[in-house]
Structure formats: C-alpha cells, structure tokens
Amino acid sequence: MLSTIDVQKFNTLIEINNLINSNYSDVHALLTQIVDSATRLSEGEASSLLLVNEKTNELYVEVALGIKGPDVKKFTVKIGEGIAGWVAQHNKPLIINDVESDRRHLQSIAKQIGYPSRTMMAVPMRIKDKCIGVIEIINKKNDKYFTQDDLEWLEIFANQAAITIQNAQSFEKARDTIQLLRDQLKTDHDYHAFVAKSPAILSIIDLIDRIAKTDSSVLILGESGVGKEIFAEQIHARSARSTQPFVRVNCAVLPEGLLESELFGHVKGAFTDAIQTRRGRFEMADGGTIFLDEIGDLPLPLQAKLLRVIQQKTFEKVGSDISITVDVRILAATNRDIEAQVERGEFRRDLYYRLNVLPLYIPPLRQRPEDIPELAKFFFEQTCKKNKKQFKGFSNEAMESLLAYSWPGNVRELENCVERACITGSNEWIRREDLFLNSGSAPRVQAGEGSRDLKNAITVFKAHFIQKVLEENNWNQTETAKVLDIQRTYLSRLIKELGLVNPKEN
C-alpha cells in the first residue's frame, strides 16, 4: 500500500516523463522542473544541478534553486573537488547529515555564498553508466535528516534529468544532421525558381556566370524584397562548389549571443543550455558556400570574428580556444546603406572592403517592368495549382495596374498581391479590383490610355516612372540619370522618345 507521499512522487514522475517525451525545446526549463520536484518532495531547502565540462574537467551549475541560487551559479568546481566533485569522480551517491564536519565540504565557497549547509544528498546523473552531472539537495527542512528512501527517489529524478539531456543531445544532433543533409543534397531544382526577362536582370546573370567561377566574397545589395537570396543561390549553383553545402543565415533574426553560437558553434558548458558541443553554420558549410543575409545587422563584436574567418579561414567555437579551419565562400546581402553605416562607425570598414570584393546590385522591380508580367504569371500559376483555382489569366486592366504600380515591396509584394487576387477573385479572369493595389503609391496609368497590348503598357509605365523621377530631382537630368542608373545621354534620348515635357518650361 503506497503512502500519500509515495502517490505524490509517482504522479510527479509520470508528469515529468510525459514532458520529457514531448518537449526538447527548452531543456533548461525541464531540468529546472525536475530539480524543483526533487527538492520539494524530499523537503529540501535548496538544490542545484551541475553538469560536467569534459574540456575543463569541471562542474558548472546549470540549475540552482533556493534563496542563494543566483550566487551559487557563479561557481565552478573541479572534478574530485568538494562533495559534488567527489560524486562526479567516483560516480556514487552520498548522504551527508553533518556537512560541516565532512572533509570534502568546500567551506570557502559556502562562506562566500553565505549559506550554511547542514545536511546534503548528492547523486550522479548517468548516461550509459558515465557521470555527466550531479544533483544536490541541501538542508532538509525542520532540521530533519535525509533518509535512504530520499536518496533512492533522488536517484530516480537524476535518471530523469539524464534522459532529458540525452534526448536533447539526440534531438540536436539529428537536427544538425538533417540540416547538413539538406544543404548537401540541394540541387538547382531545390532552390527558388528564377524568373527574369528584363535586360537588367539578364545582364546580372551574365555577370553571375563570371563571378561564380571565383571564390571571392560577394556583397549583394538591393532593397528589401528584390530577391537577393535567389541571386546568392544562383552564384552557388553555377560555381564549382555547387555539389557542396549552401548554408543560409539571417543575421537579423537572432540576438547577438545566440547568433555567435549559430555561426561558429559552441562547446558543452559554454553557456546555459549548452548541454553538448554543437557545430556552427560555418563548420556545416565547409567546402561550400555560406550566405549571410542582412549582414548590416551583424553586431560589431561578431564583425571582428567574421573578418578573421575571411582573412585566416579560422575561428573558435563559443567557449573554446581551439581553432577550427574551414574552406567556405562567403556571400553577404543587405538592404541597408552599408557605406553610410561604415561612415557612422556601425560597420567595420575593413570588413566592408573584404566583403565588397565583388559587389552585385539588384535593381528594384519598378526599374525592370519587363519582369512584372513574367513574375506575375509564375506566381499566378503557382497559386492556382496550390489552391486548386482555375482562372484564365489577368485581364488587360489588371495587367495595366500591375505594370503601373511602383512596387515598394518589390518581388515579395508582387507575389503576395497575386496570391491574394487568386484567392479572393471570383470571375474567370483576375480583375483590377482583385489586386487591391493602392494607386496612390504608384505612377498612375489611366485605364484605356493607348492600346492594351503589353508593349504599350510597358512604354506607358516607363514614361510615368521616368517623369516621376525627373520631378523628384527638379528635372535635373544628371541627377535623374544617377537615380535611374543609366547614362545621361540615354536618359535624354528616352525623354525625347517618350515625349516627356518639363511643365515649368511651357
């Protein structure tokens, strides 16, 4: 017949086991819950969970509960040092009901913490009979002594903690392996589809064919949504590294601490939740290409480490002093004015020059209207297939609207627009009103202006767009040509061909 406390312990074990089998996303929280349960059910006042750092031959505190918990987490102990160190070294549990008189007790640490230890239990956490850590419960409440029954239950909780860590290690290893296999198995067909018809983009592809043959760094510039990642994919796919990994990192997504670990990896015990050594993206990309998107968001301390990788091909994992050598080509991208960042001291000048060996500027969609019909058709066919819709295509008015709009969100906005129209449209053709375009942010083309063929629509778009940029620059043709990234003589010819007139000269 189980006692009341036994029922409570069994229920707690079942609850924790369910959590272990369903959740590896927050290992620290799960370990904390295990230690908290063990402390509460053994009537302890304080507790800690220490993990072995094999590289330094030390125990570091992963979980510390009790009023002095934050102070306890500052300390590490050598294997064999102190009660926890003895347990780790001998892989045996202990009950000590007179801690002050035990020669293994580290009184120096106890004095610094300011928390006297009277009684203690300490048990090893084992994976395949190897001690990976220690759980300690300190001071049984009401001046009681810990019993053998308490120790046996604590060993059960220690086994649960070990299973949690083992599962998390397996999960992390499997995740890294899957990511590596994805990178290694990628082919051109696995990348984003590449759709282009405009002379501007076709000339960039010609340039990419030449760039791809080198191993130099490439800095891809352009507004948000122009598809910089797609061009990075094309560089890798056309290079001699195409059969090797293509690894992507968005530098704007993760905070600095996690980003460093993501890029360079970490060793076990380097920080909270570092329960095993992990490879970073640079190591995973060895032999291939790494794409660093939003490089302008990279924190300055990491910029220095990245510069060293470019210069020396070496780096250290977080928490390690062992250098790792890799052979990786670096492609970087940003939508920021990175030269302005350099002038403001927000981006290292030496790193900028190292990345900007081969600059590649991707023009916004408004400067390459020939791509709009091709991209719209591609997104249209994709969305119709995905949502099992059957439209005949875009009406003439809808295509005119697509060509007249300025697309501040570029290709990404066009994709969303077409997808929305295909989902909400109810006629045989996608109509102008299905697009829900804000005409106020676009060069305006009146419905029915000229013939409705595609060539004329593109001409109308060019005329309105160039006139808009001319007006923004007070009809200064030199400045306008710079904005449009064309020769001044070519702009002058376009003004004549399109019949554009400065209203101030009339």
ABEGO torsion letter per residue (X at the ends): XBBAAAAAAAAAAAAAAAAAAABAABAAAAAAAAAAAAAAAAGBABBBBBBBBAAAGBBBBABBBEAAAAAAAABBBBBGBEAAAAAAAAGBBBBBABAAABAABBAAAAAAAGBBBABBBBBBBBBGGBBAEBBBBBGBBGGBBBBAAAAAAAAAAAAAAAAAAAAAAAAAAAAAAAAAAAAAABBAAABBBBBBABAAAAAAAAAAAAAAABABBBBBBEBBGAGAAAAAAAAAAABAAAABBBBBBBAAABBAAAAAAAAAEBBBGABBGBABBBBBAAAAABGBBBBBBGAAABBAAAAAAAAAAAAAGBBBBBGBABBBBBBBBBBBBBABBAAAAAAAGABBAAAAAAAAABBBBBBBAAABAAAAAAAAAAAAAAAAAAAGBBBAEBBAAAAAAAAABAGAAEAAAAAAAAAAAAAABABABBBAAAAGBBAAABBBBBBGBEBABAAAAAAAAAAAAAAAAAAAAGGBAAAAAAAAGBBAAAAAAAAAAAGBBBAAAX
